[in-house]
Amino acid sequence: MAEKKQTTATKETGSELVFTKKNYQLLLISIAIVAVGFILMMGTTDIYDTRKTLIAPLVVLFGFGFGIYAVLKK
């Protein structure tokens, strides 16, 4: 009797995925945005460049925010 309960529980949880294909696509896009932000921070130019101190951190924060949206989207 206990075996039947376990098999039905595993079938219910095994067939239903937490994320959809769209969630994974959005998550990959957010990872790419964060990577672009870190690439913008690289370089040997002046450390106080506007690109390094303002634009790149904003791009990274936007990427993290977009990743949170990708996880929470239903």
mmJSON file of the N, C-alpha and C atoms, coordinates in Angstrom:
{"data_MODEL":{"atom_site":{
"group_PDB":["ATOM","ATOM","ATOM","ATOM","ATOM","ATOM","ATOM","ATOM","ATOM","ATOM","ATOM","ATOM","ATOM","ATOM","ATOM","ATOM","ATOM","ATOM","ATOM","ATOM","ATOM","ATOM","ATOM","ATOM","ATOM","ATOM","ATOM","ATOM","ATOM","ATOM","ATOM","ATOM","ATOM","ATOM","ATOM","ATOM","ATOM","ATOM","ATOM","ATOM","ATOM","ATOM","ATOM","ATOM","ATOM","ATOM","ATOM","ATOM","ATOM","ATOM","ATOM","ATOM","ATOM","ATOM","ATOM","ATOM","ATOM","ATOM","ATOM","ATOM","ATOM","ATOM","ATOM","ATOM","ATOM","ATOM","ATOM","ATOM","ATOM","ATOM","ATOM","ATOM","ATOM","ATOM","ATOM","ATOM","ATOM","ATOM","ATOM","ATOM","ATOM","ATOM","ATOM","ATOM","ATOM","ATOM","ATOM","ATOM","ATOM","ATOM","ATOM","ATOM","ATOM","ATOM","ATOM","ATOM","ATOM","ATOM","ATOM","ATOM","ATOM","ATOM","ATOM","ATOM","ATOM","ATOM","ATOM","ATOM","ATOM","ATOM","ATOM","ATOM","ATOM","ATOM","ATOM","ATOM","ATOM","ATOM","ATOM","ATOM","ATOM","ATOM","ATOM","ATOM","ATOM","ATOM","ATOM","ATOM","ATOM","ATOM","ATOM","ATOM","ATOM","ATOM","ATOM","ATOM","ATOM","ATOM","ATOM","ATOM","ATOM","ATOM","ATOM","ATOM","ATOM","ATOM","ATOM","ATOM","ATOM","ATOM","ATOM","ATOM","ATOM","ATOM","ATOM","ATOM","ATOM","ATOM","ATOM","ATOM","ATOM","ATOM","ATOM","ATOM","ATOM","ATOM","ATOM","ATOM","ATOM","ATOM","ATOM","ATOM","ATOM","ATOM","ATOM","ATOM","ATOM","ATOM","ATOM","ATOM","ATOM","ATOM","ATOM","ATOM","ATOM","ATOM","ATOM","ATOM","ATOM","ATOM","ATOM","ATOM","ATOM","ATOM","ATOM","ATOM","ATOM","ATOM","ATOM","ATOM","ATOM","ATOM","ATOM","ATOM","ATOM","ATOM","ATOM","ATOM","ATOM","ATOM","ATOM","ATOM","ATOM","ATOM","ATOM","ATOM","ATOM","ATOM","ATOM","ATOM","ATOM","ATOM"],
"id":[1,2,3,4,5,6,7,8,9,10,11,12,13,14,15,16,17,18,19,20,21,22,23,24,25,26,27,28,29,30,31,32,33,34,35,36,37,38,39,40,41,42,43,44,45,46,47,48,49,50,51,52,53,54,55,56,57,58,59,60,61,62,63,64,65,66,67,68,69,70,71,72,73,74,75,76,77,78,79,80,81,82,83,84,85,86,87,88,89,90,91,92,93,94,95,96,97,98,99,100,101,102,103,104,105,106,107,108,109,110,111,112,113,114,115,116,117,118,119,120,121,122,123,124,125,126,127,128,129,130,131,132,133,134,135,136,137,138,139,140,141,142,143,144,145,146,147,148,149,150,151,152,153,154,155,156,157,158,159,160,161,162,163,164,165,166,167,168,169,170,171,172,173,174,175,176,177,178,179,180,181,182,183,184,185,186,187,188,189,190,191,192,193,194,195,196,197,198,199,200,201,202,203,204,205,206,207,208,209,210,211,212,213,214,215,216,217,218,219,220,221,222],
"type_symbol":["N","C","C","N","C","C","N","C","C","N","C","C","N","C","C","N","C","C","N","C","C","N","C","C","N","C","C","N","C","C","N","C","C","N","C","C","N","C","C","N","C","C","N","C","C","N","C","C","N","C","C","N","C","C","N","C","C","N","C","C","N","C","C","N","C","C","N","C","C","N","C","C","N","C","C","N","C","C","N","C","C","N","C","C","N","C","C","N","C","C","N","C","C","N","C","C","N","C","C","N","C","C","N","C","C","N","C","C","N","C","C","N","C","C","N","C","C","N","C","C","N","C","C","N","C","C","N","C","C","N","C","C","N","C","C","N","C","C","N","C","C","N","C","C","N","C","C","N","C","C","N","C","C","N","C","C","N","C","C","N","C","C","N","C","C","N","C","C","N","C","C","N","C","C","N","C","C","N","C","C","N","C","C","N","C","C","N","C","C","N","C","C","N","C","C","N","C","C","N","C","C","N","C","C","N","C","C","N","C","C","N","C","C","N","C","C","N","C","C","N","C","C"],
"label_atom_id":["N","CA","C","N","CA","C","N","CA","C","N","CA","C","N","CA","C","N","CA","C","N","CA","C","N","CA","C","N","CA","C","N","CA","C","N","CA","C","N","CA","C","N","CA","C","N","CA","C","N","CA","C","N","CA","C","N","CA","C","N","CA","C","N","CA","C","N","CA","C","N","CA","C","N","CA","C","N","CA","C","N","CA","C","N","CA","C","N","CA","C","N","CA","C","N","CA","C","N","CA","C","N","CA","C","N","CA","C","N","CA","C","N","CA","C","N","CA","C","N","CA","C","N","CA","C","N","CA","C","N","CA","C","N","CA","C","N","CA","C","N","CA","C","N","CA","C","N","CA","C","N","CA","C","N","CA","C","N","CA","C","N","CA","C","N","CA","C","N","CA","C","N","CA","C","N","CA","C","N","CA","C","N","CA","C","N","CA","C","N","CA","C","N","CA","C","N","CA","C","N","CA","C","N","CA","C","N","CA","C","N","CA","C","N","CA","C","N","CA","C","N","CA","C","N","CA","C","N","CA","C","N","CA","C","N","CA","C","N","CA","C","N","CA","C","N","CA","C","N","CA","C","N","CA","C","N","CA","C"],
"label_alt_id":[null,null,null,null,null,null,null,null,null,null,null,null,null,null,null,null,null,null,null,null,null,null,null,null,null,null,null,null,null,null,null,null,null,null,null,null,null,null,null,null,null,null,null,null,null,null,null,null,null,null,null,null,null,null,null,null,null,null,null,null,null,null,null,null,null,null,null,null,null,null,null,null,null,null,null,null,null,null,null,null,null,null,null,null,null,null,null,null,null,null,null,null,null,null,null,null,null,null,null,null,null,null,null,null,null,null,null,null,null,null,null,null,null,null,null,null,null,null,null,null,null,null,null,null,null,null,null,null,null,null,null,null,null,null,null,null,null,null,null,null,null,null,null,null,null,null,null,null,null,null,null,null,null,null,null,null,null,null,null,null,null,null,null,null,null,null,null,null,null,null,null,null,null,null,null,null,null,null,null,null,null,null,null,null,null,null,null,null,null,null,null,null,null,null,null,null,null,null,null,null,null,null,null,null,null,null,null,null,null,null,null,null,null,null,null,null,null,null,null,null,null,null],
"label_comp_id":["MET","MET","MET","ALA","ALA","ALA","GLU","GLU","GLU","LYS","LYS","LYS","LYS","LYS","LYS","GLN","GLN","GLN","THR","THR","THR","THR","THR","THR","ALA","ALA","ALA","THR","THR","THR","LYS","LYS","LYS","GLU","GLU","GLU","THR","THR","THR","GLY","GLY","GLY","SER","SER","SER","GLU","GLU","GLU","LEU","LEU","LEU","VAL","VAL","VAL","PHE","PHE","PHE","THR","THR","THR","LYS","LYS","LYS","LYS","LYS","LYS","ASN","ASN","ASN","TYR","TYR","TYR","GLN","GLN","GLN","LEU","LEU","LEU","LEU","LEU","LEU","LEU","LEU","LEU","ILE","ILE","ILE","SER","SER","SER","ILE","ILE","ILE","ALA","ALA","ALA","ILE","ILE","ILE","VAL","VAL","VAL","ALA","ALA","ALA","VAL","VAL","VAL","GLY","GLY","GLY","PHE","PHE","PHE","ILE","ILE","ILE","LEU","LEU","LEU","MET","MET","MET","MET","MET","MET","GLY","GLY","GLY","THR","THR","THR","THR","THR","THR","ASP","ASP","ASP","ILE","ILE","ILE","TYR","TYR","TYR","ASP","ASP","ASP","THR","THR","THR","ARG","ARG","ARG","LYS","LYS","LYS","THR","THR","THR","LEU","LEU","LEU","ILE","ILE","ILE","ALA","ALA","ALA","PRO","PRO","PRO","LEU","LEU","LEU","VAL","VAL","VAL","VAL","VAL","VAL","LEU","LEU","LEU","PHE","PHE","PHE","GLY","GLY","GLY","PHE","PHE","PHE","GLY","GLY","GLY","PHE","PHE","PHE","GLY","GLY","GLY","ILE","ILE","ILE","TYR","TYR","TYR","ALA","ALA","ALA","VAL","VAL","VAL","LEU","LEU","LEU","LYS","LYS","LYS","LYS","LYS","LYS"],
"label_asym_id":["A","A","A","A","A","A","A","A","A","A","A","A","A","A","A","A","A","A","A","A","A","A","A","A","A","A","A","A","A","A","A","A","A","A","A","A","A","A","A","A","A","A","A","A","A","A","A","A","A","A","A","A","A","A","A","A","A","A","A","A","A","A","A","A","A","A","A","A","A","A","A","A","A","A","A","A","A","A","A","A","A","A","A","A","A","A","A","A","A","A","A","A","A","A","A","A","A","A","A","A","A","A","A","A","A","A","A","A","A","A","A","A","A","A","A","A","A","A","A","A","A","A","A","A","A","A","A","A","A","A","A","A","A","A","A","A","A","A","A","A","A","A","A","A","A","A","A","A","A","A","A","A","A","A","A","A","A","A","A","A","A","A","A","A","A","A","A","A","A","A","A","A","A","A","A","A","A","A","A","A","A","A","A","A","A","A","A","A","A","A","A","A","A","A","A","A","A","A","A","A","A","A","A","A","A","A","A","A","A","A","A","A","A","A","A","A","A","A","A","A","A","A"],
"label_entity_id":["1","1","1","1","1","1","1","1","1","1","1","1","1","1","1","1","1","1","1","1","1","1","1","1","1","1","1","1","1","1","1","1","1","1","1","1","1","1","1","1","1","1","1","1","1","1","1","1","1","1","1","1","1","1","1","1","1","1","1","1","1","1","1","1","1","1","1","1","1","1","1","1","1","1","1","1","1","1","1","1","1","1","1","1","1","1","1","1","1","1","1","1","1","1","1","1","1","1","1","1","1","1","1","1","1","1","1","1","1","1","1","1","1","1","1","1","1","1","1","1","1","1","1","1","1","1","1","1","1","1","1","1","1","1","1","1","1","1","1","1","1","1","1","1","1","1","1","1","1","1","1","1","1","1","1","1","1","1","1","1","1","1","1","1","1","1","1","1","1","1","1","1","1","1","1","1","1","1","1","1","1","1","1","1","1","1","1","1","1","1","1","1","1","1","1","1","1","1","1","1","1","1","1","1","1","1","1","1","1","1","1","1","1","1","1","1","1","1","1","1","1","1"],
"label_seq_id":[1,1,1,2,2,2,3,3,3,4,4,4,5,5,5,6,6,6,7,7,7,8,8,8,9,9,9,10,10,10,11,11,11,12,12,12,13,13,13,14,14,14,15,15,15,16,16,16,17,17,17,18,18,18,19,19,19,20,20,20,21,21,21,22,22,22,23,23,23,24,24,24,25,25,25,26,26,26,27,27,27,28,28,28,29,29,29,30,30,30,31,31,31,32,32,32,33,33,33,34,34,34,35,35,35,36,36,36,37,37,37,38,38,38,39,39,39,40,40,40,41,41,41,42,42,42,43,43,43,44,44,44,45,45,45,46,46,46,47,47,47,48,48,48,49,49,49,50,50,50,51,51,51,52,52,52,53,53,53,54,54,54,55,55,55,56,56,56,57,57,57,58,58,58,59,59,59,60,60,60,61,61,61,62,62,62,63,63,63,64,64,64,65,65,65,66,66,66,67,67,67,68,68,68,69,69,69,70,70,70,71,71,71,72,72,72,73,73,73,74,74,74],
"pdbx_PDB_ins_code":[null,null,null,null,null,null,null,null,null,null,null,null,null,null,null,null,null,null,null,null,null,null,null,null,null,null,null,null,null,null,null,null,null,null,null,null,null,null,null,null,null,null,null,null,null,null,null,null,null,null,null,null,null,null,null,null,null,null,null,null,null,null,null,null,null,null,null,null,null,null,null,null,null,null,null,null,null,null,null,null,null,null,null,null,null,null,null,null,null,null,null,null,null,null,null,null,null,null,null,null,null,null,null,null,null,null,null,null,null,null,null,null,null,null,null,null,null,null,null,null,null,null,null,null,null,null,null,null,null,null,null,null,null,null,null,null,null,null,null,null,null,null,null,null,null,null,null,null,null,null,null,null,null,null,null,null,null,null,null,null,null,null,null,null,null,null,null,null,null,null,null,null,null,null,null,null,null,null,null,null,null,null,null,null,null,null,null,null,null,null,null,null,null,null,null,null,null,null,null,null,null,null,null,null,null,null,null,null,null,null,null,null,null,null,null,null,null,null,null,null,null,null],
"Cartn_x":[0.823,0.0,0.868,1.956,2.837,3.542,3.773,4.45,3.584,2.279,1.395,1.404,1.44,1.464,2.754,3.868,5.147,5.209,4.674,4.749,3.854,2.696,1.832,2.438,3.116,3.753,4.913,5.672,6.795,6.313,5.218,4.685,4.192,3.558,3.039,4.173,5.202,6.3,7.23,7.349,8.249,7.733,6.431,5.89,5.733,5.753,5.549,6.876,7.312,8.554,8.277,9.249,9.102,9.139,10.104,10.253,9.828,9.366,9.016,10.197,10.038,11.088,11.33,10.267,10.381,11.209,11.026,11.806,13.299,13.632,15.039,15.619,14.846,15.324,15.577,14.647,14.83,16.019,16.224,17.353,18.683,18.74,19.955,20.216,19.16,19.309,19.852,19.351,19.83,21.297,21.713,23.12,23.985,23.499,24.241,24.354,23.3,23.333,24.355,24.385,25.365,26.782,26.969,28.297,28.734,27.809,28.129,28.509,27.835,28.162,29.561,29.958,31.304,32.355,32.017,32.944,33.136,32.072,32.204,33.11,33.203,34.06,35.541,35.831,37.229,37.912,39.206,39.968,41.104,41.975,43.143,43.042,41.896,41.737,41.628,41.334,41.24,40.228,40.576,39.695,38.422,38.476,37.32,36.529,36.621,35.874,34.379,33.546,32.091,31.557,32.149,31.691,31.908,33.036,33.361,32.642,32.4,31.847,30.337,29.733,28.294,27.534,27.95,27.176,27.266,28.475,28.645,27.936,28.06,27.31,25.793,25.298,23.858,23.421,24.26,23.943,23.921,24.874,24.918,23.688,23.344,22.148,20.883,20.796,19.645,19.598,20.758,20.808,20.348,20.768,20.311,18.806,18.322,16.883,16.088,16.61,15.946,15.966,17.037,17.104,16.07,15.854,14.807,13.436,13.224,11.967,11.802,12.887,12.827,12.463,12.946,12.64,11.199,10.725,9.396,8.269,8.601,7.554,6.844,5.55,4.764,4.306],
"Cartn_y":[-1.188,0.0,1.252,1.236,2.393,2.588,1.507,1.621,2.367,2.172,2.862,4.363,4.773,6.194,6.841,6.135,6.683,6.804,5.812,5.868,6.976,7.182,8.261,9.624,9.731,10.995,11.3,10.275,10.515,10.814,10.238,10.525,11.965,12.443,13.808,14.829,14.605,15.564,15.407,14.226,13.992,14.562,14.63,15.09,16.605,17.271,18.717,19.421,20.235,20.978,22.33,22.824,24.108,25.254,25.204,26.266,25.787,26.719,26.405,26.739,26.457,26.763,28.269,29.046,30.506,31.015,30.426,30.821,30.592,29.444,29.158,30.107,30.454,31.396,32.764,33.225,34.52,34.494,33.371,33.244,33.28,32.644,32.701,34.109,34.824,36.213,37.063,36.843,37.624,37.322,36.068,35.724,36.431,36.499,37.192,38.688,39.282,40.71,40.973,40.112,40.264,40.105,39.15,38.951,40.178,40.775,41.99,43.112,43.208,44.226,44.059,42.814,42.573,42.816,42.511,42.785,44.288,45.057,46.517,47.056,46.368,46.813,46.534,45.625,45.271,46.362,46.288,47.201,47.831,48.475,49.106,50.625,51.14,52.594,53.16,54.425,55.13,54.45,54.339,53.659,54.464,55.764,56.615,56.911,56.038,56.189,56.002,56.766,56.689,55.302,54.669,53.332,52.348,52.454,51.511,51.827,53.095,53.456,53.619,53.841,54.104,53.114,53.003,52.204,50.708,50.201,48.763,48.269,48.971,48.494,48.535,49.521,49.57,48.402,48.04,46.899,45.613,45.462,44.268,44.215,45.324,45.348,45.055,45.593,45.286,43.798,43.192,41.755,40.921,41.311,40.588,40.776,41.98,42.222,41.426,41.356,40.577,39.09,38.631,37.232,36.933,37.855,37.67,37.612,38.48,38.434,37.088,36.56,35.283,34.141,34.196,33.133,33.243,34.461,34.647,34.62,34.712,34.719,33.367,33.423,32.181,31.812],
"Cartn_z":[0.0,0.0,0.0,0.749,0.797,-0.541,-1.284,-2.569,-3.584,-3.554,-4.492,-4.244,-2.993,-2.678,-3.166,-3.038,-3.479,-4.994,-5.705,-7.166,-7.72,-7.114,-7.599,-7.28,-6.14,-5.779,-6.723,-7.088,-7.993,-9.404,-9.823,-11.155,-11.24,-10.19,-10.201,-10.219,-9.428,-9.386,-10.576,-11.136,-12.255,-13.558,-13.756,-15.028,-15.082,-13.965,-13.942,-13.682,-14.656,-14.498,-13.854,-13.148,-12.465,-13.465,-14.38,-15.362,-16.736,-17.55,-18.928,-19.829,-21.108,-22.071,-22.134,-22.017,-22.055,-20.87,-19.681,-18.509,-18.737,-19.319,-19.568,-20.613,-21.63,-22.636,-22.011,-21.184,-20.522,-19.57,-18.906,-17.992,-18.749,-19.905,-20.715,-21.227,-21.587,-22.021,-20.878,-19.674,-18.536,-18.229,-18.383,-18.181,-19.222,-20.455,-21.516,-21.216,-20.685,-20.352,-19.247,-18.235,-17.159,-17.707,-18.605,-19.194,-19.993,-20.733,-21.484,-20.528,-19.408,-18.42,-17.862,-17.586,-17.087,-18.167,-19.407,-20.505,-20.657,-20.456,-20.524,-19.418,-18.303,-17.206,-17.457,-18.362,-18.629,-19.453,-19.508,-20.337,-19.585,-20.326,-19.73,-19.775,-20.102,-20.159,-18.751,-18.681,-17.398,-16.482,-15.205,-14.25,-13.985,-14.185,-13.922,-15.189,-16.157,-17.398,-17.121,-17.814,-17.611,-17.929,-18.919,-19.296,-18.151,-17.45,-16.373,-15.071,-14.801,-13.499,-13.506,-14.663,-14.689,-15.573,-16.815,-17.774,-17.471,-17.267,-17.045,-15.772,-14.635,-13.465,-13.656,-14.386,-14.656,-15.548,-16.51,-17.368,-16.549,-15.636,-14.783,-13.875,-13.272,-12.411,-13.208,-14.416,-15.269,-15.59,-15.834,-16.119,-14.936,-13.728,-12.538,-12.318,-12.543,-12.425,-13.442,-14.649,-15.69,-15.344,-14.68,-14.239,-13.172,-12.278,-11.26,-11.922,-12.911,-13.662,-14.365,-14.932,-15.653,-14.707,-13.495,-12.535,-12.038,-11.816,-11.248,-12.277,-13.556,-14.587,-14.609,-14.662,-14.64,-16.01],
"occupancy":[1.0,1.0,1.0,1.0,1.0,1.0,1.0,1.0,1.0,1.0,1.0,1.0,1.0,1.0,1.0,1.0,1.0,1.0,1.0,1.0,1.0,1.0,1.0,1.0,1.0,1.0,1.0,1.0,1.0,1.0,1.0,1.0,1.0,1.0,1.0,1.0,1.0,1.0,1.0,1.0,1.0,1.0,1.0,1.0,1.0,1.0,1.0,1.0,1.0,1.0,1.0,1.0,1.0,1.0,1.0,1.0,1.0,1.0,1.0,1.0,1.0,1.0,1.0,1.0,1.0,1.0,1.0,1.0,1.0,1.0,1.0,1.0,1.0,1.0,1.0,1.0,1.0,1.0,1.0,1.0,1.0,1.0,1.0,1.0,1.0,1.0,1.0,1.0,1.0,1.0,1.0,1.0,1.0,1.0,1.0,1.0,1.0,1.0,1.0,1.0,1.0,1.0,1.0,1.0,1.0,1.0,1.0,1.0,1.0,1.0,1.0,1.0,1.0,1.0,1.0,1.0,1.0,1.0,1.0,1.0,1.0,1.0,1.0,1.0,1.0,1.0,1.0,1.0,1.0,1.0,1.0,1.0,1.0,1.0,1.0,1.0,1.0,1.0,1.0,1.0,1.0,1.0,1.0,1.0,1.0,1.0,1.0,1.0,1.0,1.0,1.0,1.0,1.0,1.0,1.0,1.0,1.0,1.0,1.0,1.0,1.0,1.0,1.0,1.0,1.0,1.0,1.0,1.0,1.0,1.0,1.0,1.0,1.0,1.0,1.0,1.0,1.0,1.0,1.0,1.0,1.0,1.0,1.0,1.0,1.0,1.0,1.0,1.0,1.0,1.0,1.0,1.0,1.0,1.0,1.0,1.0,1.0,1.0,1.0,1.0,1.0,1.0,1.0,1.0,1.0,1.0,1.0,1.0,1.0,1.0,1.0,1.0,1.0,1.0,1.0,1.0,1.0,1.0,1.0,1.0,1.0,1.0],
"B_iso_or_equiv":[0.0,0.0,0.0,0.0,0.0,0.0,0.0,0.0,0.0,0.0,0.0,0.0,0.0,0.0,0.0,0.0,0.0,0.0,0.0,0.0,0.0,0.0,0.0,0.0,0.0,0.0,0.0,0.0,0.0,0.0,0.0,0.0,0.0,0.0,0.0,0.0,0.0,0.0,0.0,0.0,0.0,0.0,0.0,0.0,0.0,0.0,0.0,0.0,0.0,0.0,0.0,0.0,0.0,0.0,0.0,0.0,0.0,0.0,0.0,0.0,0.0,0.0,0.0,0.0,0.0,0.0,0.0,0.0,0.0,0.0,0.0,0.0,0.0,0.0,0.0,0.0,0.0,0.0,0.0,0.0,0.0,0.0,0.0,0.0,0.0,0.0,0.0,0.0,0.0,0.0,0.0,0.0,0.0,0.0,0.0,0.0,0.0,0.0,0.0,0.0,0.0,0.0,0.0,0.0,0.0,0.0,0.0,0.0,0.0,0.0,0.0,0.0,0.0,0.0,0.0,0.0,0.0,0.0,0.0,0.0,0.0,0.0,0.0,0.0,0.0,0.0,0.0,0.0,0.0,0.0,0.0,0.0,0.0,0.0,0.0,0.0,0.0,0.0,0.0,0.0,0.0,0.0,0.0,0.0,0.0,0.0,0.0,0.0,0.0,0.0,0.0,0.0,0.0,0.0,0.0,0.0,0.0,0.0,0.0,0.0,0.0,0.0,0.0,0.0,0.0,0.0,0.0,0.0,0.0,0.0,0.0,0.0,0.0,0.0,0.0,0.0,0.0,0.0,0.0,0.0,0.0,0.0,0.0,0.0,0.0,0.0,0.0,0.0,0.0,0.0,0.0,0.0,0.0,0.0,0.0,0.0,0.0,0.0,0.0,0.0,0.0,0.0,0.0,0.0,0.0,0.0,0.0,0.0,0.0,0.0,0.0,0.0,0.0,0.0,0.0,0.0,0.0,0.0,0.0,0.0,0.0,0.0],
"pdbx_formal_charge":[null,null,null,null,null,null,null,null,null,null,null,null,null,null,null,null,null,null,null,null,null,null,null,null,null,null,null,null,null,null,null,null,null,null,null,null,null,null,null,null,null,null,null,null,null,null,null,null,null,null,null,null,null,null,null,null,null,null,null,null,null,null,null,null,null,null,null,null,null,null,null,null,null,null,null,null,null,null,null,null,null,null,null,null,null,null,null,null,null,null,null,null,null,null,null,null,null,null,null,null,null,null,null,null,null,null,null,null,null,null,null,null,null,null,null,null,null,null,null,null,null,null,null,null,null,null,null,null,null,null,null,null,null,null,null,null,null,null,null,null,null,null,null,null,null,null,null,null,null,null,null,null,null,null,null,null,null,null,null,null,null,null,null,null,null,null,null,null,null,null,null,null,null,null,null,null,null,null,null,null,null,null,null,null,null,null,null,null,null,null,null,null,null,null,null,null,null,null,null,null,null,null,null,null,null,null,null,null,null,null,null,null,null,null,null,null,null,null,null,null,null,null],
"auth_seq_id":[1,1,1,2,2,2,3,3,3,4,4,4,5,5,5,6,6,6,7,7,7,8,8,8,9,9,9,10,10,10,11,11,11,12,12,12,13,13,13,14,14,14,15,15,15,16,16,16,17,17,17,18,18,18,19,19,19,20,20,20,21,21,21,22,22,22,23,23,23,24,24,24,25,25,25,26,26,26,27,27,27,28,28,28,29,29,29,30,30,30,31,31,31,32,32,32,33,33,33,34,34,34,35,35,35,36,36,36,37,37,37,38,38,38,39,39,39,40,40,40,41,41,41,42,42,42,43,43,43,44,44,44,45,45,45,46,46,46,47,47,47,48,48,48,49,49,49,50,50,50,51,51,51,52,52,52,53,53,53,54,54,54,55,55,55,56,56,56,57,57,57,58,58,58,59,59,59,60,60,60,61,61,61,62,62,62,63,63,63,64,64,64,65,65,65,66,66,66,67,67,67,68,68,68,69,69,69,70,70,70,71,71,71,72,72,72,73,73,73,74,74,74],
"auth_comp_id":["MET","MET","MET","ALA","ALA","ALA","GLU","GLU","GLU","LYS","LYS","LYS","LYS","LYS","LYS","GLN","GLN","GLN","THR","THR","THR","THR","THR","THR","ALA","ALA","ALA","THR","THR","THR","LYS","LYS","LYS","GLU","GLU","GLU","THR","THR","THR","GLY","GLY","GLY","SER","SER","SER","GLU","GLU","GLU","LEU","LEU","LEU","VAL","VAL","VAL","PHE","PHE","PHE","THR","THR","THR","LYS","LYS","LYS","LYS","LYS","LYS","ASN","ASN","ASN","TYR","TYR","TYR","GLN","GLN","GLN","LEU","LEU","LEU","LEU","LEU","LEU","LEU","LEU","LEU","ILE","ILE","ILE","SER","SER","SER","ILE","ILE","ILE","ALA","ALA","ALA","ILE","ILE","ILE","VAL","VAL","VAL","ALA","ALA","ALA","VAL","VAL","VAL","GLY","GLY","GLY","PHE","PHE","PHE","ILE","ILE","ILE","LEU","LEU","LEU","MET","MET","MET","MET","MET","MET","GLY","GLY","GLY","THR","THR","THR","THR","THR","THR","ASP","ASP","ASP","ILE","ILE","ILE","TYR","TYR","TYR","ASP","ASP","ASP","THR","THR","THR","ARG","ARG","ARG","LYS","LYS","LYS","THR","THR","THR","LEU","LEU","LEU","ILE","ILE","ILE","ALA","ALA","ALA","PRO","PRO","PRO","LEU","LEU","LEU","VAL","VAL","VAL","VAL","VAL","VAL","LEU","LEU","LEU","PHE","PHE","PHE","GLY","GLY","GLY","PHE","PHE","PHE","GLY","GLY","GLY","PHE","PHE","PHE","GLY","GLY","GLY","ILE","ILE","ILE","TYR","TYR","TYR","ALA","ALA","ALA","VAL","VAL","VAL","LEU","LEU","LEU","LYS","LYS","LYS","LYS","LYS","LYS"],
"auth_asym_id":["A","A","A","A","A","A","A","A","A","A","A","A","A","A","A","A","A","A","A","A","A","A","A","A","A","A","A","A","A","A","A","A","A","A","A","A","A","A","A","A","A","A","A","A","A","A","A","A","A","A","A","A","A","A","A","A","A","A","A","A","A","A","A","A","A","A","A","A","A","A","A","A","A","A","A","A","A","A","A","A","A","A","A","A","A","A","A","A","A","A","A","A","A","A","A","A","A","A","A","A","A","A","A","A","A","A","A","A","A","A","A","A","A","A","A","A","A","A","A","A","A","A","A","A","A","A","A","A","A","A","A","A","A","A","A","A","A","A","A","A","A","A","A","A","A","A","A","A","A","A","A","A","A","A","A","A","A","A","A","A","A","A","A","A","A","A","A","A","A","A","A","A","A","A","A","A","A","A","A","A","A","A","A","A","A","A","A","A","A","A","A","A","A","A","A","A","A","A","A","A","A","A","A","A","A","A","A","A","A","A","A","A","A","A","A","A","A","A","A","A","A","A"],
"auth_atom_id":["N","CA","C","N","CA","C","N","CA","C","N","CA","C","N","CA","C","N","CA","C","N","CA","C","N","CA","C","N","CA","C","N","CA","C","N","CA","C","N","CA","C","N","CA","C","N","CA","C","N","CA","C","N","CA","C","N","CA","C","N","CA","C","N","CA","C","N","CA","C","N","CA","C","N","CA","C","N","CA","C","N","CA","C","N","CA","C","N","CA","C","N","CA","C","N","CA","C","N","CA","C","N","CA","C","N","CA","C","N","CA","C","N","CA","C","N","CA","C","N","CA","C","N","CA","C","N","CA","C","N","CA","C","N","CA","C","N","CA","C","N","CA","C","N","CA","C","N","CA","C","N","CA","C","N","CA","C","N","CA","C","N","CA","C","N","CA","C","N","CA","C","N","CA","C","N","CA","C","N","CA","C","N","CA","C","N","CA","C","N","CA","C","N","CA","C","N","CA","C","N","CA","C","N","CA","C","N","CA","C","N","CA","C","N","CA","C","N","CA","C","N","CA","C","N","CA","C","N","CA","C","N","CA","C","N","CA","C","N","CA","C","N","CA","C","N","CA","C","N","CA","C","N","CA","C","N","CA","C"],
"pdbx_PDB_model_num":[1,1,1,1,1,1,1,1,1,1,1,1,1,1,1,1,1,1,1,1,1,1,1,1,1,1,1,1,1,1,1,1,1,1,1,1,1,1,1,1,1,1,1,1,1,1,1,1,1,1,1,1,1,1,1,1,1,1,1,1,1,1,1,1,1,1,1,1,1,1,1,1,1,1,1,1,1,1,1,1,1,1,1,1,1,1,1,1,1,1,1,1,1,1,1,1,1,1,1,1,1,1,1,1,1,1,1,1,1,1,1,1,1,1,1,1,1,1,1,1,1,1,1,1,1,1,1,1,1,1,1,1,1,1,1,1,1,1,1,1,1,1,1,1,1,1,1,1,1,1,1,1,1,1,1,1,1,1,1,1,1,1,1,1,1,1,1,1,1,1,1,1,1,1,1,1,1,1,1,1,1,1,1,1,1,1,1,1,1,1,1,1,1,1,1,1,1,1,1,1,1,1,1,1,1,1,1,1,1,1,1,1,1,1,1,1,1,1,1,1,1,1]
}}}
